[in-house]
């Protein structure tokens, strides 16, 4: 496993800015509002040929009655427990504070190696005299850093790398299936991840919009290795007022893009809402294998046909993704959560399935025998052959004499033939039509 470097410190000392500078892209939300980074954010970085995982944490407020700040402290503590080395970031502008001393004491108790960074040292030349007071933390030599300009980041990483284990001790990473949990706010995405991981990896709160960033959690069980990506709940555009909320919607879209499988969470008590339709549409348009996960099933009053009725309603409301299997669960009680992983592995395999041209053309010949290709004004559609050109999702190209004759209903018929023959039940498929000597349509 790669070494893990956790960036911790009080709120608003510039942890997210430093995180973004070190990984070289704007992954962590950066705002001047304290408490913007609520969960741990993970990113991959490398320095002098050594790859490592970087974690940005919510700011630690050692003593607070605020519920969210309390969660943030708990999240930071989990990051500290998992870290190989900790970057403790302080702020030259506020100087050494009592809270810094309390955080330092907490870090010292962890027994982990600590690298002390003093941020916002933005001007070059002689250091600010206040810089030297950070020696009082008892953490060794502080390193002057400017997260905005990048000064001192090399020295900071040099200090971290010396605590990394020898490279030959790092295991090769396996091919984990990346699973994005998407849905409107408060549908139970964080609760589901916590139930799977068996630890409070993600903040769970009944305050809608608590998870603002997409967070990765690695998980292995007897079904395989998975990376679970929790995303900020997606609200309707009209409600996206703050810049921070806009970032979160964008982050959720990015999480869909880098996932292999999307779990579309729906609240069993509410059924499919307009917002759920939009969220599911994003996964469908991105061509992702998907599973519709109906959460909070324990809260629904049931008779013998409740599940059948709800399945029918979902199929009607999400008519564009009839391929997606539906699973009824409770993240709270754990009901059917264990069945998720068989489904995730199955739909991931379906999305990456490759079918030989020979097998496809056998299906094509059989399909044309059963239902003749359409005609228009005496001219009949002739289909020459079909081949697969891509995976995730499976993409097939059909070559014919005249693309205009290829009616939508016949395209749908061929799609259904391919699906049923090769059991492509969890993934969208793309069927492109190409006229001989022409482009795809």
N, C-alpha and C positions, 0 to 999 in steps of 0.2 A: 504494500500500500504506500502511496505517496506521503511524504511528510506533510503535516498540517500546521499552518501558521495562522494564529488567531489574532486579530487586531482588537484590543479592548481599551476602554477608557471612559471617562465621563461623557455625558451627552455634549455634542457640538464642539468637540475638539478637532474634528476633521477626519474621523476614521473612514467615512465613506469616500471622501475625496482622495485619501491615501490609497484605499482599496482600488478605486478606479484607475489611479495613476500606475499602480503596480501590475494590474492585469491588462492595462492598455486599452480598455474600452469602458464605456459608461454603463456598467451593469448595476451598480448600486445607486439608488436614488440619492441625489445630493440636493439638499435644500438647507436654508438657514434656520429652519424650524427645529428646535430640539426634539428628539424622539421620532424622527422620520424613519430611521432604520429600526424596525421593531423586532424582526427575527434575525436569525443568522443567514447571511448571504454567502454562497460558495462561489469561488472562481478558480480557474486554473492559471498558474503563472510559472515562469521559469527564470532562473538566474544562474549565469555561468554554467549552463548545461545541466543544472539540477531542476527538475520539475517538482512543483509542490502545489498543494491546495491551500488557497487563502480564504479565510473566513472573516467577514465583516460582521460585527455584533452591534446590537442596540446599546446605547450608552448606559453605563452602570451608575445608578443613583443609590449609594449604599443604604440610605435610610429614606424610605418614602412610603406614604399610604396610598399613592396613586396605583390603581389596579394595573394599568398598562406598563408603567415604569417598573412595577414589581415583576411582571412577566418578563420584561426586557432583562432585568438583572438575572432572573432564572435562566433565560436563554444564553446569556453571556457565560454563566457558570458551566453550562453543558459544553459550550465551545472550548472553555478553558480545560475541562476534563479530557476532551478529545485531542487537544493540541499537542504537537511536538515541541513547539516553541511559541511564546506569547510576545507580541509587540504591544507594549503598554504606551499608549499615546497620550501626551499631555499638551498643554496650550500655553505658549509663552505670553500671550496677551492677557490671560487671566492670572498667570503666575501659578505658583504652587498653592493648592487649596487643601483644606482639611479633607475634602472628598477624595482628592488624589491620594492622600496618605492612607485613607481607609481602603481604597481600591488596591494600592500597593501591598498593604498587609494581607488582603484577601488573596492576592496573586502569590505572595511569598508562602502562604499556607498551602497552596496547591503543589508546591515542590517542583513546578515546571521551570525550565529556563526562561528568563525574562530579558527582553531587549527594550531599553527605555528610549523612546523617541520624544523630542520636544518639537511640536509642530508650529507652523506659522512663523518660522524664522525665514521670512521671505527676502530680506535684504542680505547682500553679501558683505564681506568685511568682518570687522571685529564683532563677536557675538554680544547680544544684549546682556548686561550685567546680571539680569534676573535669571539667565540661563543656569548660572552656577548653583542657584538655590535648589535645583532638582537633584543635586547630589544628596540632599537630606533624605531622599526616599530610601536610601540604602540599597539601590539596585545597580550600583556600578556607574560607569561613565554614560551620561546621557548623550544621545546623538541628535544634533541639530538637523531638522527636516523642514522642507517646504513642500507640502502635498500639492499646492497649486503649481509651483514651478518645477518640482521634481528634484530640487537640491537635497542632497543627503540621503536619497532613497537607496543609492548603491551601497553606502556605508551601513545603512539599516539592514539590507538584505545580506551583505557580507557577514554581519554579526549573527543573523538568523541561521545561515547555511552551516556555520561551524557547529551547530547543535544537531544537524541532520544525521541520521544513521548512515553507515556506509551504503553506497548504491546497491551492492550485491544483496543487501537485506531487503530491498524493496521488491515486492512481488509484482509480476506482470498483471496488468489490469485485464479483467475478462470482458467479454462482449455483453454488457448489461443492456437489458431492454429499458429504454427511457419512457416513462409513463407520466403524462401530464394530467393532473386533476383540474378540471375546469368547471365553471358554473357560476351562477350569480352569488352575491355575498350571502353568507350565513346558511349555506346549504349543507355544510358539514365536511368540507374538504380537509381542513386541518384536523378535525376529530378523527377522520378516517385514517390519515397518515399516522397520527399518534397511536391509534388502535393497532395498526400494522407493525409499527416500530416498537411498541411496548415502552415508549418513553415520551416525555413531553418535548418532542423535537420541534414542534411548531406551536406557536401561541394559539391557544383556544380560548375564545371569549365570545360572549353573545353580543358584543359590540360589532355591528356590521362593518366590514372593511378593515378588520384588524390586520390581516395579512396583506401587506402592500407590495412585497417583492415576490418574485418567483424563487423558490428555495429548493435545492436538491438534497435528497437524502438517499444514501446507498443502502440497499437491503438485500440480503441473500437468504433464501430458504431452499427447501428440497425441490422446488420447481425451477430454480435458476437464480440469476442475479438481476437486480432491478435498480434503476435510479428513479425515485419518486420526485416529481416536480410539483410542489404546491404553488398555486398561483393566486394572486389577488382576485377576489370575486369581481366579475365584470358587471358593472351597472349599465343602465340605459344611458345613451349619450347625453340626454338632457340633464342627467344628474351628475355628469362628470364636470364639476365646476372647478375644483382645485387643480393646479398643475400636477400635484402629487397623484391624484386620481387618474389623470390622463396618462402619466407614466405607467401606472399599474395596469391599465387596459393594454397599453403597448407591450408591457412585459408579459402579460398573459398570452398575447398573440405570438410573441417570440417563443414562449414556452411551447406552444402548439407546434410551431415550426421545427423546433429541435427535438420533438418527441417522436417516438415510434408508435405509441398507442395513446389515445386520449380516453380518459374516463370522464364522461359527461354526467355530472351529478345533478339530480333532480330531487326536489323536496316532495316526499310522498304526500304530505298534507296539502300541498298547493297544486300538485300536478304540473303539467307542462305550461309554462307561462310564455309570453311573447319574448321575454329576455332569454329563456332557455332555448327557444328556437334559434335566436341569433347566435348564441354561444355554440350550439350544435352545428350551425351553418358554417362557422369559422373552421371547425375541425373537418367538416365535409369538404369545403372548398380547398383546404390545404391537403386533401387526399390522404388523411390519416385513418388508420385502423381505429375503430371506436367501439366502446362499450357504454351503453346507457345504464347508469347506476342510480337506482331509485333508493335514496337514503331516508332515514327516519321511519322505516316501515313498522317499527315497534309502536309508533304513536298513532297508527291508523286502526280504526275499528273495522274488523273484518267479518265477512261471512264466507261461504264456500266459493264465491265467484269474484271476490274483490280483486284478486291478482289478475284474473282474466280480463275483467272490465278495464282495469288500469292499463294493462298491456295493449288492449285495443285502442284506448284513448291515445297512448303514446305513439302507436303506429300511425294513427290518423294525424296527430299534430306534428309529428316528425316524419312525414311521408317521404321526404327526400333521403332518409337513411334507414330504409327498411332492412338493410343488411346488418345493422348493428344489433348484437344480442342485448337482451335486457336482463339485469340482475337486481333483485329486491334485497336490500341489506339494512342493517342498523349499525352505524359506526359506534353508537353508544354501547350496545349489548354485544356487538361482535357477530350478530346473526349473519350467516352466509359470507362473511368477509373472507374466509378461507377459500371459497370457491372462485374468488376474483382472479387468483394467480393462474389457475388452469385456463381461464378465459383469456387473460392477457397473453399468455404464451401462445395459445391457439390463434388469436387474431393477428399477433405479430408474425407468426409463421405464414399465415395466409397472405398477409400484405407483402411478404418477401418471396412468395412462391414463384418459381420459374417453370413454365410449361413449354415443352418442345413444340416446334412448328408442326411436326408430324401429328402429335396428339391433338393440337388445336384444329388442324384441318380435318381430322376424323370427326370431331365434334361439329365442325362447320358443314361437312357433307351430310351428316345425320340430320342436323337442324334444317337444311334446305330440302331434304327428302320429306320431312314431316310438315314443314310449312314453306310453300314455294315463295321465292323472292317476289316482291311486288312488281306490277307493270304500270305503265302510264302511257296512254295513247298508243297502245300496241307495242311499246318498247319495254322489254323486260330487264330488270336489274340482273347483271351477271356478277357473281362474286368469285374472284380467281383464287385467292388464298388469304390466310390470316397468319400473323406472326406477333410474338411478344417483343416489345422494344424497351420495357422498363419495369421496375418494381417499386414498391412503396409509394403509390399504389400500383398494382399490376396494370400495365398499359399495353393495349393490343392495337395493331393497325390492320384494317381490312382493305384489301385492294379490289376495286370493282371497275366496271366499264363506265358508269355514270353516277357520280356522287349525288346528283339531284334526285335520282330514283330511290336513293337509300332513305326510305321513310323512317321517321322517328320511332314508330311502333316496331318496325323490323329490327332496328338497332337495339331497342329494349329487349326484344325477344332473344336476340343473340347474346346479349349480356346475361340474361337469365339462364340461358343454356350453359354458358361458361361457368356461371356461379354454381349451378346445381351439380354439374359434372365434376368440378374440382373443389367443391365445398368452400367457396370463397364467401363465407357468410359474415365475416367481421370487417371487411375492408371495402372501400369504394373501388370501382374499377373504371378505367378510361378506355373507351372504344373509339378510336379515330378512324375515319373513312378517307381513303385516298384513291382518287381516280388515277388510272394509269398515266404516268407522265405529269402528274399534278401534285399539288400540296395537300396536306391533311385538312379535313374539315370537321 
